[in-house]
Amino acid sequence: MNNTCALRAATCCFGFLLSSHVYALEGGTSSYPAGTVTVMSGAVGAPGETTFYTYNKLIDINSIRNNEGNKVFPKAKGRIHAHAIRVVHTLDGPKFLGGDISVQAALPYVKGHINIPALGPFERDSVSGMGDPMFGFLVSWMSATYLHNIDIELIAPWGKYDEHALINAGNNTRALYMGYAFTWLPMDRVELSSKISLNYSWENNDTNYQSGVQLVADYGLNYRVSQNWLAGVGGYISTQLTDDQSNGHDIGNRSRSTKIGPQIGYGTREWGLVAAYQNDVYARNTSGGDTIMLNGFLKY
């Protein structure tokens, strides 16, 4: 990855929606909040219920990696705080293929900074503002040992964006997200959850850049310590299936990354919290750094 592409990777929109939804991968860097859905991924509220989710993510960026995994900009650092509110309402009545239908919307807020000493007088930038909202629906099914759902969402390019900024809250591009999530309960107290998503973004008209198609698998293996407490490990595996394009030409920059770490949660039927830490295992054509999350839900 040359310096121009690496700079784009460093300065793409780090603003993202922390509700398991996608934005874009401009410059090979994913702003999809990978690794967020690692507990009861297949669960959706019962008919007539409204569930409020809050997602809070802190990322300490300590490197920008090229295709060989080497650091591109020495001493590049950043910190991103991202928060989102998501509302899911499950309809009471209509079904699709025997599954319950839910409608949903989410809005993120992003605050952060990036520092790249190699850029000299332009080395530092910061952002604070609303990100791009998401609108979509889910269809969910459940049995005693297996819960699953499909998820289709559209991302609107309405967030704060400046093509000359090093960091943005919005991405200035529409995106389509499609996911399949499941929770398997193979034995007493043991839960295996995952959400597998495919993400497509349109071209950014201000930069003439189009991100490639991204495939992400969030995963979590959890053990119920008691009726309300759980502990486990979670993270994600992400790979880009197609090249990024600039002015209609393929330029590579396929991002690949993997993270894993411990997580702990407490929940009842009405509310719950999950705290998690995730560490880099593998990063190519993307930024690297540790992630801390605190996510919760409340049913009404």
Residue frames as qw, qx, qy, qz and C-alpha x, y, z in Angstrom:
[[0.000, 0.891, 0.455, 0.000, 0.00, 0.00, 0.00],
 [0.446, 0.396, -0.034, 0.802, 1.62, 3.28, -1.07],
 [0.181, -0.170, -0.447, 0.860, 1.69, 6.39, 1.11],
 [0.336, -0.104, -0.211, -0.912, -1.31, 7.98, -0.61],
 [0.665, -0.276, -0.607, -0.337, -3.45, 4.93, 0.04],
 [0.515, -0.213, -0.660, 0.503, -2.06, 4.59, 3.54],
 [0.016, 0.007, 0.227, -0.974, -2.95, 8.20, 4.29],
 [0.543, -0.207, -0.361, -0.729, -6.48, 7.57, 3.07],
 [0.670, -0.257, -0.695, 0.045, -6.63, 4.53, 5.35],
 [0.353, -0.146, -0.529, 0.758, -5.47, 6.68, 8.24],
 [0.107, 0.120, 0.131, -0.978, -7.86, 9.52, 7.57],
 [0.319, -0.322, -0.733, -0.507, -11.03, 7.69, 6.60],
 [0.527, -0.514, -0.010, -0.677, -14.16, 8.00, 8.71],
 [0.231, 0.098, -0.889, 0.384, -13.51, 6.39, 12.06],
 [0.508, -0.026, 0.326, -0.797, -17.09, 7.25, 13.01],
 [0.327, -0.018, -0.900, -0.286, -19.20, 4.12, 13.13],
 [0.685, -0.326, -0.090, -0.645, -22.53, 2.68, 14.29],
 [0.018, -0.324, 0.890, -0.320, -22.11, 0.40, 17.32],
 [0.712, 0.050, 0.408, -0.570, -25.17, -1.61, 16.80],
 [0.607, -0.001, 0.766, 0.210, -23.75, -4.27, 14.57],
 [0.567, 0.755, 0.323, -0.061, -24.19, -2.30, 11.44],
 [0.695, 0.078, 0.284, 0.656, -21.97, -1.22, 8.62],
 [0.172, 0.863, -0.051, -0.473, -20.72, 1.96, 7.11],
 [0.735, 0.657, -0.168, 0.012, -17.92, 1.87, 4.53],
 [0.851, -0.293, 0.153, 0.409, -14.28, 0.77, 4.19],
 [0.398, 0.909, -0.089, 0.087, -12.78, 3.80, 2.51],
 [0.139, 0.771, -0.600, 0.161, -9.06, 3.20, 2.05],
 [0.654, 0.101, -0.744, 0.092, -9.35, -0.38, 3.24],
 [0.032, 0.096, -0.692, 0.715, -10.25, 0.65, 6.78],
 [0.313, -0.477, -0.783, -0.247, -13.50, -0.69, 8.16],
 [0.203, -0.248, 0.315, -0.893, -15.86, 1.51, 10.07],
 [0.746, -0.296, -0.486, -0.346, -18.19, -1.42, 10.65],
 [0.400, -0.626, 0.490, -0.456, -18.26, -1.97, 14.43],
 [0.765, 0.128, -0.629, -0.057, -16.94, -5.51, 14.17],
 [0.414, 0.058, -0.769, 0.484, -16.90, -7.56, 17.34],
 [0.309, -0.239, 0.255, -0.884, -19.89, -5.86, 18.95],
 [0.822, -0.111, -0.057, -0.555, -22.47, -8.68, 18.70],
 [0.378, 0.344, -0.846, 0.152, -20.91, -11.50, 20.73],
 [0.138, 0.073, 0.838, -0.523, -23.60, -12.32, 23.33],
 [0.397, 0.504, 0.701, -0.310, -27.06, -13.68, 22.44],
 [0.038, -0.257, 0.456, 0.851, -26.55, -12.54, 18.85],
 [0.113, -0.252, -0.830, -0.485, -29.66, -14.33, 17.59],
 [0.088, -0.547, -0.731, 0.399, -32.05, -12.92, 20.17],
 [0.076, -0.312, -0.258, -0.911, -34.71, -10.35, 19.26],
 [0.306, 0.003, 0.500, -0.810, -37.58, -9.00, 21.37],
 [0.226, 0.361, 0.903, -0.059, -40.94, -10.78, 21.53],
 [0.040, 0.547, 0.562, 0.619, -43.92, -9.49, 19.49],
 [0.289, -0.871, -0.333, -0.216, -45.09, -6.13, 20.81],
 [0.643, -0.600, -0.053, 0.473, -41.81, -5.42, 22.65],
 [0.348, 0.891, -0.141, 0.256, -39.56, -2.43, 22.11],
 [0.828, -0.330, -0.042, 0.450, -35.88, -2.83, 22.98],
 [0.106, 0.974, -0.187, 0.073, -33.48, 0.06, 23.50],
 [0.891, -0.025, -0.046, 0.450, -29.78, -0.66, 23.00],
 [0.048, -0.968, 0.238, 0.068, -26.81, 1.48, 23.92],
 [0.906, 0.172, -0.009, 0.387, -23.37, 0.79, 22.45],
 [0.171, -0.955, 0.237, 0.038, -20.21, 2.43, 23.73],
 [0.921, 0.170, 0.041, 0.348, -16.82, 1.73, 22.20],
 [0.179, -0.910, 0.315, 0.202, -13.34, 3.08, 22.91],
 [0.905, 0.310, 0.046, 0.288, -10.59, 2.33, 20.39],
 [0.334, -0.800, 0.340, 0.366, -6.95, 3.17, 21.03],
 [0.797, 0.596, -0.027, 0.094, -5.30, 3.29, 17.61],
 [0.540, -0.696, 0.366, 0.300, -1.59, 2.49, 17.89],
 [0.348, -0.274, 0.689, 0.574, -0.65, 1.68, 14.29],
 [0.676, 0.557, -0.004, -0.483, -1.66, 1.75, 10.64],
 [0.614, -0.220, 0.726, 0.218, -0.75, -1.49, 8.87],
 [0.398, 0.485, -0.485, -0.609, -0.04, -2.16, 5.19],
 [0.879, 0.159, -0.277, -0.356, -0.66, -5.33, 3.18],
 [0.636, 0.263, -0.670, 0.278, 2.39, -7.01, 4.75],
 [0.664, -0.621, -0.408, 0.085, 1.34, -6.05, 8.26],
 [0.539, -0.016, -0.193, 0.820, 4.08, -3.44, 8.67],
 [0.091, -0.780, -0.344, 0.514, 3.51, -0.02, 10.24],
 [0.474, 0.665, 0.321, 0.480, 3.09, 2.67, 7.56],
 [0.011, 0.827, -0.092, 0.555, 3.30, 5.91, 9.57],
 [0.515, 0.002, -0.637, 0.573, 5.72, 5.82, 12.52],
 [0.099, -0.163, -0.541, 0.819, 4.17, 6.89, 15.83],
 [0.366, -0.297, -0.407, -0.783, 0.66, 7.27, 14.38],
 [0.077, -0.218, -0.836, 0.498, -1.84, 7.31, 17.23],
 [0.347, -0.308, -0.278, -0.841, -5.50, 8.01, 17.79],
 [0.068, 0.192, 0.857, -0.474, -8.40, 7.52, 20.15],
 [0.344, -0.232, -0.498, -0.761, -12.04, 7.17, 19.16],
 [0.247, 0.189, 0.747, -0.588, -15.08, 7.28, 21.43],
 [0.329, -0.112, -0.603, -0.718, -18.21, 6.07, 19.65],
 [0.273, 0.193, 0.738, -0.586, -21.68, 5.85, 21.15],
 [0.300, -0.111, -0.624, -0.713, -24.97, 4.81, 19.59],
 [0.494, 0.131, 0.585, -0.630, -28.61, 4.43, 20.52],
 [0.240, 0.009, -0.829, -0.506, -30.55, 1.73, 18.70],
 [0.560, 0.084, 0.446, -0.693, -34.29, 1.09, 18.93],
 [0.197, 0.020, -0.909, -0.366, -35.88, -2.20, 17.79],
 [0.583, 0.065, 0.369, -0.721, -39.65, -2.75, 17.80],
 [0.060, 0.023, 0.974, 0.219, -41.06, -6.20, 17.07],
 [0.473, -0.083, -0.271, -0.834, -44.42, -6.07, 15.38],
 [0.391, 0.050, 0.810, -0.433, -47.33, -7.85, 17.03],
 [0.705, 0.452, 0.305, -0.453, -49.11, -9.76, 14.31],
 [0.711, 0.631, -0.238, -0.199, -47.54, -9.92, 10.84],
 [0.755, -0.348, 0.516, 0.210, -45.14, -12.79, 10.11],
 [0.515, 0.684, -0.430, -0.285, -42.69, -13.58, 7.31],
 [0.656, 0.270, -0.705, 0.006, -41.92, -17.24, 6.64],
 [0.755, -0.442, -0.481, 0.054, -43.07, -17.94, 10.18],
 [0.542, -0.072, -0.327, 0.771, -40.70, -15.40, 11.70],
 [0.148, -0.849, -0.366, 0.351, -41.39, -12.23, 13.67],
 [0.441, 0.625, 0.154, 0.625, -40.79, -8.91, 11.90],
 [0.413, -0.700, -0.215, 0.541, -38.98, -6.07, 13.65],
 [0.368, 0.832, 0.071, 0.410, -38.25, -2.52, 12.52],
 [0.671, -0.496, -0.108, 0.541, -35.20, -0.65, 13.78],
 [0.301, 0.876, -0.038, 0.373, -33.28, 2.62, 13.67],
 [0.731, -0.442, -0.115, 0.507, -30.00, 3.76, 15.17],
 [0.221, 0.930, -0.061, 0.286, -28.01, 6.97, 15.47],
 [0.797, -0.164, -0.214, 0.540, -24.33, 7.22, 16.45],
 [0.084, -0.988, 0.116, -0.057, -22.28, 9.99, 18.02],
 [0.868, 0.146, -0.109, 0.463, -18.51, 10.09, 17.50],
 [0.154, -0.964, 0.215, -0.040, -15.74, 11.95, 19.27],
 [0.905, -0.163, 0.172, 0.353, -12.05, 11.36, 18.70],
 [0.077, 0.902, -0.339, -0.255, -8.68, 12.46, 17.41],
 [0.929, 0.219, 0.096, 0.284, -5.89, 11.17, 15.19],
 [0.187, -0.891, 0.340, 0.236, -2.21, 12.14, 15.30],
 [0.898, 0.290, 0.157, 0.290, 0.20, 11.30, 12.44],
 [0.374, -0.754, 0.186, 0.507, 3.58, 13.01, 13.04],
 [0.542, 0.030, 0.572, 0.615, 4.76, 12.18, 9.51],
 [0.247, 0.760, 0.511, 0.316, 2.28, 14.77, 8.17],
 [0.347, 0.172, -0.109, 0.915, 4.14, 17.64, 9.79],
 [0.150, -0.012, 0.235, -0.960, 1.96, 20.73, 10.41],
 [0.658, -0.087, -0.282, -0.693, -1.15, 18.78, 9.40],
 [0.277, 0.169, -0.932, 0.160, -0.43, 15.90, 11.74],
 [0.028, 0.237, 0.822, -0.518, -3.41, 16.25, 14.09],
 [0.374, -0.236, -0.354, -0.824, -7.17, 16.46, 13.66],
 [0.122, 0.153, 0.846, -0.497, -10.22, 15.79, 15.78],
 [0.334, -0.287, -0.573, -0.691, -13.96, 15.39, 15.37],
 [0.133, 0.222, 0.765, -0.590, -17.10, 15.59, 17.44],
 [0.458, 0.181, -0.167, -0.854, -20.53, 15.08, 15.91],
 [0.803, 0.153, 0.423, -0.390, -23.34, 12.84, 14.80],
 [0.244, -0.223, 0.847, 0.415, -22.59, 9.92, 12.51],
 [0.395, 0.037, -0.593, -0.701, -24.67, 8.38, 9.73],
 [0.641, -0.062, 0.481, -0.595, -28.05, 6.96, 10.84],
 [0.066, 0.069, -0.965, -0.246, -29.27, 3.47, 10.04],
 [0.675, 0.095, 0.198, -0.704, -32.77, 2.24, 9.17],
 [0.325, 0.221, -0.880, -0.266, -33.77, -1.37, 8.62],
 [0.825, -0.207, 0.041, -0.524, -35.69, -4.47, 9.64],
 [0.075, -0.334, 0.935, -0.096, -35.15, -7.96, 11.01],
 [0.841, -0.101, -0.298, -0.441, -36.94, -11.29, 10.71],
 [0.093, -0.464, 0.805, -0.359, -36.36, -13.62, 13.66],
 [0.838, -0.140, -0.451, -0.275, -37.11, -17.20, 14.66],
 [0.164, -0.532, 0.706, -0.439, -36.49, -19.11, 17.88],
 [0.828, -0.185, -0.509, -0.145, -36.62, -22.54, 19.47],
 [0.747, -0.664, -0.020, 0.022, -35.50, -23.87, 22.86],
 [0.750, -0.376, 0.258, 0.480, -31.86, -24.24, 21.76],
 [0.456, 0.116, 0.417, 0.778, -31.49, -22.09, 18.65],
 [0.142, 0.854, 0.297, -0.402, -32.34, -18.43, 18.03],
 [0.470, -0.013, 0.447, 0.761, -31.59, -16.73, 14.73],
 [0.270, 0.829, 0.297, -0.389, -32.47, -13.73, 12.59],
 [0.549, 0.347, 0.342, 0.679, -31.74, -12.04, 9.30],
 [0.176, -0.766, -0.172, 0.594, -31.02, -8.33, 9.19],
 [0.472, 0.482, 0.377, 0.634, -31.19, -5.84, 6.30],
 [0.222, -0.803, -0.228, 0.504, -30.28, -2.19, 6.79],
 [0.471, 0.696, 0.163, 0.517, -29.57, 0.98, 4.85],
 [0.470, -0.483, -0.155, 0.722, -27.08, 3.61, 5.99],
 [0.261, 0.909, 0.279, 0.169, -27.85, 7.23, 5.07],
 [0.608, 0.163, -0.097, 0.771, -24.93, 9.66, 4.43],
 [0.183, -0.874, -0.262, -0.366, -26.20, 12.34, 6.81],
 [0.699, -0.574, -0.159, 0.396, -23.41, 12.46, 9.39],
 [0.098, -0.937, 0.198, 0.271, -20.81, 15.20, 9.88],
 [0.839, 0.141, 0.333, 0.408, -18.27, 15.02, 7.03],
 [0.127, 0.918, -0.235, -0.294, -15.47, 17.07, 5.51],
 [0.922, 0.356, -0.039, 0.146, -13.44, 15.54, 2.69],
 [0.376, 0.711, -0.388, 0.449, -10.35, 17.54, 3.77],
 [0.560, -0.653, 0.362, -0.360, -10.48, 16.40, 7.40],
 [0.180, 0.401, -0.893, 0.096, -8.25, 13.66, 8.78],
 [0.027, -0.192, -0.944, 0.266, -11.15, 12.18, 10.71],
 [0.394, -0.191, -0.284, -0.853, -14.92, 12.32, 10.23],
 [0.458, 0.009, 0.686, -0.566, -18.03, 11.25, 12.10],
 [0.778, 0.434, 0.285, -0.353, -19.89, 10.34, 8.88],
 [0.615, -0.123, 0.651, 0.428, -18.80, 8.54, 5.74],
 [0.294, 0.572, -0.205, -0.738, -20.59, 10.51, 3.00],
 [0.306, 0.176, -0.818, -0.454, -21.72, 7.33, 1.29],
 [0.828, -0.119, 0.039, -0.547, -24.79, 5.15, 1.28],
 [0.073, 0.332, -0.939, 0.051, -24.30, 1.55, 2.37],
 [0.834, -0.130, -0.257, -0.471, -26.29, -1.69, 2.41],
 [0.138, -0.402, 0.844, -0.328, -25.84, -4.19, 5.21],
 [0.848, -0.081, -0.332, -0.406, -27.11, -7.79, 5.25],
 [0.053, -0.461, 0.806, -0.367, -26.54, -10.10, 8.19],
 [0.807, -0.229, -0.490, -0.237, -27.40, -13.48, 9.65],
 [0.127, -0.517, 0.638, -0.556, -27.11, -13.92, 13.42],
 [0.799, -0.226, -0.520, -0.200, -27.58, -16.99, 15.58],
 [0.303, -0.532, 0.640, -0.464, -27.31, -18.19, 19.16],
 [0.773, 0.008, -0.620, -0.136, -26.89, -21.92, 19.78],
 [0.505, -0.546, 0.489, -0.456, -27.35, -23.42, 23.23],
 [0.634, 0.247, -0.720, -0.139, -25.77, -26.89, 22.79],
 [0.591, -0.234, -0.717, 0.285, -25.74, -27.73, 26.50],
 [0.419, -0.835, -0.352, 0.063, -26.69, -26.32, 29.86],
 [0.395, -0.806, 0.032, 0.441, -24.97, -22.97, 30.59],
 [0.459, -0.210, 0.496, 0.706, -23.04, -22.89, 27.28],
 [0.433, 0.811, 0.266, -0.290, -23.81, -20.36, 24.52],
 [0.484, -0.071, 0.486, 0.724, -22.25, -20.03, 21.06],
 [0.294, 0.840, 0.325, -0.320, -23.21, -16.83, 19.24],
 [0.423, -0.109, 0.446, 0.781, -22.21, -15.25, 15.95],
 [0.416, 0.790, 0.255, -0.372, -23.30, -12.62, 13.47],
 [0.538, -0.004, 0.560, 0.630, -22.12, -12.94, 9.88],
 [0.264, 0.825, 0.233, -0.442, -22.54, -9.85, 7.75],
 [0.551, 0.274, 0.451, 0.646, -21.97, -8.78, 4.17],
 [0.062, -0.803, -0.205, 0.556, -21.53, -5.06, 3.60],
 [0.503, 0.427, 0.434, 0.614, -21.68, -3.07, 0.36],
 [0.101, -0.726, -0.173, 0.658, -21.04, 0.66, 0.08],
 [0.528, 0.782, 0.277, 0.180, -21.61, 3.03, -2.83],
 [0.576, 0.318, -0.038, 0.752, -19.06, 5.53, -4.10],
 [0.269, -0.696, -0.250, 0.617, -18.15, 8.59, -2.08],
 [0.459, 0.792, 0.312, 0.253, -18.96, 11.37, -4.55],
 [0.135, -0.974, 0.167, 0.067, -16.56, 13.83, -2.92],
 [0.387, -0.624, 0.641, 0.224, -13.52, 11.53, -3.18],
 [0.725, 0.427, -0.405, -0.358, -14.56, 9.24, -6.08],
 [0.064, 0.349, -0.913, 0.200, -13.61, 6.34, -3.84],
 [0.831, -0.170, -0.177, -0.499, -15.62, 3.15, -3.44],
 [0.371, -0.460, 0.770, -0.241, -14.88, 0.59, -0.75],
 [0.389, 0.124, -0.874, -0.264, -14.84, -3.11, -1.50],
 [0.775, -0.360, -0.307, -0.419, -17.36, -5.63, -0.19],
 [0.054, -0.474, 0.732, -0.487, -16.64, -6.63, 3.39],
 [0.783, -0.254, -0.536, -0.188, -17.42, -9.94, 5.12],
 [0.096, -0.491, 0.598, -0.626, -17.38, -9.95, 8.94],
 [0.717, -0.314, -0.614, -0.103, -18.06, -12.70, 11.46],
 [0.308, -0.577, 0.450, -0.608, -18.54, -11.59, 15.06],
 [0.731, -0.101, -0.675, -0.021, -18.28, -14.51, 17.50],
 [0.320, -0.551, 0.487, -0.598, -18.69, -15.27, 21.17],
 [0.669, -0.121, -0.733, 0.033, -18.36, -18.38, 23.31],
 [0.274, -0.512, 0.320, -0.749, -19.95, -17.79, 26.72],
 [0.445, -0.179, -0.855, 0.197, -20.57, -19.74, 29.91],
 [0.453, -0.669, -0.179, -0.562, -23.46, -18.94, 32.25],
 [0.230, 0.263, -0.726, 0.593, -21.82, -18.71, 35.66],
 [0.170, 0.293, 0.740, -0.582, -25.23, -18.21, 37.26],
 [0.330, 0.669, 0.666, -0.027, -28.75, -17.36, 36.14],
 [0.165, 0.963, 0.148, -0.153, -27.76, -13.74, 35.46],
 [0.189, -0.804, 0.460, 0.326, -23.96, -13.71, 35.05],
 [0.920, 0.350, 0.110, 0.139, -21.90, -14.92, 32.10],
 [0.256, -0.754, 0.472, 0.378, -18.23, -14.93, 31.15],
 [0.857, 0.344, 0.354, 0.145, -16.56, -15.83, 27.88],
 [0.361, -0.339, 0.415, 0.763, -14.43, -14.80, 24.94],
 [0.496, 0.749, 0.428, -0.099, -15.46, -12.80, 21.90],
 [0.230, -0.503, 0.387, 0.738, -14.18, -10.93, 18.90],
 [0.671, 0.645, 0.139, -0.338, -14.39, -11.00, 15.14],
 [0.552, -0.091, 0.601, 0.571, -12.82, -12.10, 11.87],
 [0.384, 0.806, 0.144, -0.426, -13.04, -9.61, 8.99],
 [0.495, -0.100, 0.596, 0.624, -11.97, -9.88, 5.37],
 [0.361, 0.619, -0.059, -0.695, -12.57, -7.73, 2.31],
 [0.752, 0.245, 0.608, 0.064, -13.81, -9.73, -0.69],
 [0.571, 0.683, 0.283, 0.357, -13.25, -7.17, -3.47],
 [0.497, 0.053, -0.048, 0.865, -10.77, -4.37, -4.15],
 [0.008, 0.744, 0.247, -0.621, -11.36, -0.74, -3.31],
 [0.508, 0.548, 0.431, 0.505, -11.87, 1.48, -6.34],
 [0.160, -0.642, -0.049, 0.748, -10.64, 5.00, -7.03],
 [0.321, 0.543, -0.275, -0.726, -12.14, 6.82, -10.02],
 [0.874, 0.287, -0.039, -0.390, -13.55, 3.50, -11.21],
 [0.613, 0.480, -0.621, 0.088, -10.23, 1.59, -11.11],
 [0.895, -0.395, -0.201, 0.055, -9.37, -1.28, -8.79],
 [0.164, 0.781, -0.460, 0.390, -6.53, -0.32, -6.43],
 [0.585, 0.030, -0.747, 0.315, -6.43, -3.25, -4.00],
 [0.152, -0.378, 0.423, -0.809, -6.23, -2.22, -0.32],
 [0.720, -0.329, -0.528, -0.306, -8.21, -5.24, 0.85],
 [0.277, -0.565, 0.524, -0.573, -8.46, -5.07, 4.62],
 [0.779, -0.158, -0.606, -0.033, -8.21, -8.14, 6.86],
 [0.095, -0.503, 0.543, -0.666, -8.30, -8.19, 10.63],
 [0.701, -0.319, -0.637, -0.045, -8.98, -10.41, 13.62],
 [0.145, -0.512, 0.468, -0.705, -9.54, -9.60, 17.29],
 [0.697, -0.326, -0.637, -0.040, -10.24, -11.64, 20.42],
 [0.047, 0.368, -0.521, 0.769, -10.60, -10.97, 24.12],
 [0.144, -0.286, -0.876, 0.361, -12.51, -11.65, 27.35],
 [0.316, -0.379, -0.219, -0.842, -16.02, -10.47, 28.10],
 [0.098, -0.238, -0.840, 0.477, -18.37, -10.52, 31.05],
 [0.283, -0.331, -0.364, -0.823, -22.06, -9.77, 31.27],
 [0.115, 0.237, 0.777, -0.572, -25.05, -9.46, 33.56],
 [0.312, -0.093, -0.443, -0.835, -28.63, -9.66, 32.38],
 [0.389, 0.254, 0.745, -0.479, -32.25, -10.23, 33.26],
 [0.376, 0.536, 0.724, 0.219, -35.28, -10.53, 31.00],
 [0.098, 0.941, 0.311, -0.096, -35.70, -6.73, 31.13],
 [0.134, 0.951, -0.278, 0.018, -32.13, -5.32, 30.99],
 [0.927, -0.148, 0.107, 0.329, -28.49, -6.24, 30.72],
 [0.041, 0.922, -0.357, -0.146, -24.87, -5.07, 30.32],
 [0.945, 0.106, 0.074, 0.300, -21.81, -6.58, 28.62],
 [0.123, -0.901, 0.363, 0.201, -18.24, -5.36, 29.10],
 [0.935, 0.224, 0.160, 0.224, -15.52, -6.56, 26.72],
 [0.163, -0.786, 0.449, 0.392, -11.87, -6.08, 25.83],
 [0.890, 0.399, 0.204, 0.086, -10.52, -7.10, 22.41],
 [0.355, -0.675, 0.465, 0.451, -6.89, -7.29, 21.30],
 [0.577, 0.640, -0.361, -0.357, -5.44, -7.42, 17.78],
 [0.834, -0.135, 0.516, 0.144, -4.40, -10.80, 16.45],
 [0.526, 0.177, 0.568, 0.607, -4.03, -9.84, 12.80],
 [0.204, 0.846, 0.213, -0.444, -4.31, -6.57, 10.85],
 [0.473, 0.045, 0.531, 0.701, -3.65, -5.82, 7.18],
 [0.059, 0.378, 0.410, 0.828, -4.49, -2.57, 5.32],
 [0.434, -0.749, -0.401, -0.299, -6.21, -1.24, 8.41],
 [0.116, -0.690, 0.431, -0.571, -5.53, 0.46, 11.71],
 [0.662, -0.135, -0.709, 0.203, -4.53, -1.56, 14.76],
 [0.118, -0.412, 0.411, -0.805, -5.31, -1.02, 18.41],
 [0.093, -0.196, -0.909, 0.357, -7.07, -2.27, 21.52],
 [0.369, -0.400, -0.387, -0.744, -10.84, -1.97, 21.98],
 [0.004, 0.158, 0.792, -0.590, -12.94, -1.62, 25.12],
 [0.335, -0.338, -0.526, -0.705, -16.73, -1.86, 24.98],
 [0.138, 0.205, 0.753, -0.610, -19.67, -1.43, 27.34],
 [0.321, -0.155, -0.575, -0.736, -23.00, -2.26, 25.74],
 [0.204, 0.153, 0.772, -0.582, -26.46, -2.59, 27.22],
 [0.249, -0.314, -0.671, -0.624, -30.17, -3.14, 26.53],
 [0.242, 0.157, 0.589, -0.755, -33.48, -2.26, 28.13],
 [0.078, -0.328, -0.846, -0.414, -36.83, -3.80, 27.15],
 [0.282, 0.103, 0.266, -0.916, -40.10, -1.92, 27.28]]
